[in-house]
Amino acid sequence: MINKNVDYKEIIGQKLSKYNLQINYPMKNVTSFHIGGNADFFVRPTSVSDIMEILNIAKDYSYPVFVMGNGSNLLVSDKGIRAIVIQLTDNFNKLTRIDDYTVEVDAGMSMTSLSKYFLEQSLEGFEFACGIPGTLGGAVTMNAGAYDSMMSKVVTEVIALDRDMNLRKISNENMKFSYRNSIISKENMLVITVRIRLEKGNYDDIKTKIEDYTYRRTSKQPLSAYSAGSTFKRPEGHFAGKLIEDSGLKGLVMNNAAVSLLHSGFIINTGDATCEEVINLITFVKQVVLNKFNVMLEEEVKIIGEF
């Protein structure tokens, strides 16, 4: 029985110490926005059993948990996050070849690394993901996509951990994929491994397509700036960036946050922005676009932490 008047942080810290634990860890160090206060606990497990043990510790002490990849789609509160943050990245990235066309990949594998692997193997169908930042687990959770394709078209099966800490095998049909959403997100599950099936292709054709997508991305998006990628989801029948630009907001600067001059769909940290400054700019942009076009923009960036 947990006594709510007792601070269990020291006990939790001791139990988490074998999982690459860092206490009061600055989240700005692990997010592409370079923004965010401290996480109470920050751990990097290396196996499924590690993850389950960490989740059991959290459950025993009724302590919140947040799971992240490489932080490319996060905006963290200036006050930080009162949780055990579990990061799955290059410490959790095994790839197993199932057959000539199918692979099983750990959730922490980066999308760019996976794209390079498929190129080397002359497997086509994953080119759209060559420039998507982040890890496979996050991409599947939000059904990430680009250039008229998305994860739902290549994923055949997902192994995920549900809220009751049961491992579930979920077929593509049962993933309930939709635009930037899936059953993983809806039911707050954790992706462990993903099966992907592609087609045999021509190496040079795949390479050419990747080079074209890479050029289009690097020439039109502020990839060198601190940001979380596209700030807003694409509203039906519109493009968020065009609505923002047509509202006269391209290049708008508010304190240390700005609407990118290169792509109006990106809000960037110009160097020392706070979460509050970015949220204020997001709110302002949404209101102006709503007033001008009667379209309510919805954030694609995930805003987390203590507010």
N, C-alpha and C positions, 0 to 999 in steps of 0.2 A: 504493500500500500504506500503510495507516494504522499509524503507530507509536503503540502504546497508552501509551507513556511520555511522549508529547508532548501538551501542552495546546493544543488547536486553537481554543479559544474566541475568541481575538483575531482569528484568520483568519476564522472563521465570522461573527463580528460585522461585520467589514469587508464580507463578501460579502452580508450581509443588510441592510446600511445603507440601501439604496434602497427598502425595503419598510415604511416607517413603523416602523422598529425602535426598541424600547425594551429596554434591558438591565437585568437584575435587577429586573424589573417586579413590584410587589406584586399578587398575584392577588386579594387581598381587594378591590381596586379594581374588579374586573370580574366579581364573582360576587354573586348576590343574597343569599347567606349573609353577605357581608362578612367572610369568613374566608379565610386562606391566606397562605403565605409567598411568596417571590419565584420567578418563572419566569426561567430563565437568559436566554432571548430571547423577546420578544413582538412579533409582526408582524401587520400588517393589510394583506394583499394586496388588490388592486382588480380582478384579472382571473384567468382560468383559467391564463394563461401565467405570471403571477406565482406562483400556487400551485405549478405544476409546477417552476418554477425553484427555489423554496424547498425543495421536496421533494428535488430533485436535489442541492442543497447539503447537506441533511441526510444523504442517502444517501452522498455522497462522503466525509463525515467520520463516518459511522456514528453520527449523533446522533439521539436520539429526537425524535419529533414528536407533538404533541397538538393536535387541531383542536377549536375551541369556537365556540359562537354567542355569546349574551349572558350565559352563565354562570348561567342560572336553575335548573339542575339539578345543580350541582357543589358538592362539598365538597372543598376543597384542603388538603393537609397543611400543618401549621405550618412544616415544613421547606421548603415550596415544591415546585417541580417542575423536575427536571433535563431540560429539553427545550426545543425550539423550539415555542412555543405560537403557533398560527395562529388568529386570530380573524376569523370571517366574520360581519359584521353589516351595518350600514347602508352599509358600503363595498362591499357585494356584494349588491345588491338590485334588479336590473333585472327588470321585468315586461313580457312580450310577449303580446299578444292573438293567439291562433292562429285562433280562429273565435268564433262567438257564445257558445259555451259552454265554451271551453277556453283556458287561459292557460299560459304557460311562465314560471316564476319562479326567480330565483337563490336559492340556499340561504340567503343572509344576510337575506332579507326577514323581518321580524318577523311573528308570527302575528296580532297585533292589527291591524297595518297591512293585512295581507292580508284579514282579516275585514271591515275598513272598506271596502276596495276592492270586495269582492263585494257588500256592501250597496248601495253607490253604483250598481253595475251591475245590481241586482235579480237577482242569481244566488243561488240557495238551495242549501243542503247543507253550508255551511261554518260555520253559526252556532255549532255546538258548540265551535269553536276560538276564539271571540271573547275568551275570558279565559285561554287557554293562554299562559303566558309562554314566551319563547324564540323561536328562529328556525325557519324552515321546515325547514332541513336537519336540525336536531336532532329536530324533531317527526316527520319521516319516518323517521329512523333508529330511533327508539324506538316508532314507531306510536302517537304520542300520541293521547289521546282524552278525551272527557267526554260526559256526558248521552247515553249509549247510542250514541255514534258514535265514529269514529276515522279516522285518516288513510287507512287502507287502503280506505275506502269512497269516497274522492274522488280519489285519486292514480291516474293512468293509466300514467305512465311516469316513470322517473328516469334522469338521466345522472349517473354516478358514476365516480370515479377509484379504481381498484383498487390493490392493494399493489405491482403491477408498473408502476404509473403509466400504465395503459391506460384510456382513457375507455370506459365500458361503458353501453350503452343497455339498461335493464332494465324489462320490462313489469310491470304489476301482478301478473300471475300468477307471475312469476319473482322477485318481491320477497320471497316467503316471509314475509309478514306474519303475526305472531301477537301475543298480548297483550304490549305494550310491547317488541316485538322485530321485527327484520327481517333480511334478508340483509346489509344495510349494516352492521349491528352485528356480526352473526356473522362476517363476512369482513373486518371492519376497513376498510371502504371509506369514501370521502368523497363526500357528496352535492354535486353541482355545480348542477344545475338539476332542477326538478320540473314535470311537467305535471299540471294539475288540471282535471277536467271536472265541471261542475255543471249544474243545471237552471234554466231561467228561472222566476222566482218573482215574487211581489208584494212591492214595496218595504216597504209598511206591515207586512205579515205577518212579513217577515224582521226588520225593525226591532223589532217587538214581541217576537219570540223572543230576539233578542240582549239586549234590555233585561231580559227575564225571567231569562236565564242570568246576566247581569251582576249582577243583584240577588241571586240565589241564591248566587253566588260571594262577593260582597263582604259579605254579611250572615253568612255561615257560615265564612269562611276568613280567617286573619290576614294579609291582603294587605299591611298596612302594616309588618309585622314583618320582620326579616331572616330569611329561610328559603330553602329550595330547593324550595318547593312541597310536595306530598305526599311524606313521607319514605319511606313504604313502599308497595309494590305491593299491589293488592287480592288477598288470598288467596282461592282458590276457595271459594265458598259463604259468604264472610264479608266484612265491611268492616273494614279495619285500624283506622280511628278508633274504631269501636264496641268492638272487642276491647280496645283500649288503655284506653278510658274505663271499660269494664266490669271492667277489671283494677284500677281505682282509681288510675290514673296521670294522669288529666286535671289539668293545672296543675302537675305535678311539676317542681320546679326542682333542678338539680344544677349547682352553680357558676354559670356564666353561660349555660347552656343550659336550655331548658325545653320541656315538652310544652304546646302552646298550650291556653289556656282556651277559645278559640273553636272549635277543631277539634283533637281529640286525634291526628289523623293527621299533624299538622304539628309538627316539632321546630324551635324557633326560637332564634335568637341574641338574648339579651336586651340585648346592647349591646357586650360585649367578650369573647365566647366564643372559645375556641380550637377547632381541629379535634379535638384530643384530648378536650376536654370534650363535644363533640357526639357523638363516637364512643362515649364511655363511656355517655352517656345512651341512645343507640341500642341498645347491647349490653344494658343493663339492661332496657329496655322489651321487647326481644325475649325475654329470659330469663323475665321475669314472665309475658308472654302465653303462652309455651310451657308454663310450669309450670301455668298456670290453665286453658288451653283446648286444650293439645296442638296448637297451630298455630304453625309457624315463620314469622315475618314475614321478608320479603325486601326489602332496600332498593331503592327506586326512585331515590333520589339516587345520583349517581355519585361515588365517593370516589377521588380521584386524588392523585398526587404521591409524594414520597419519605417512606418510613416506616422 
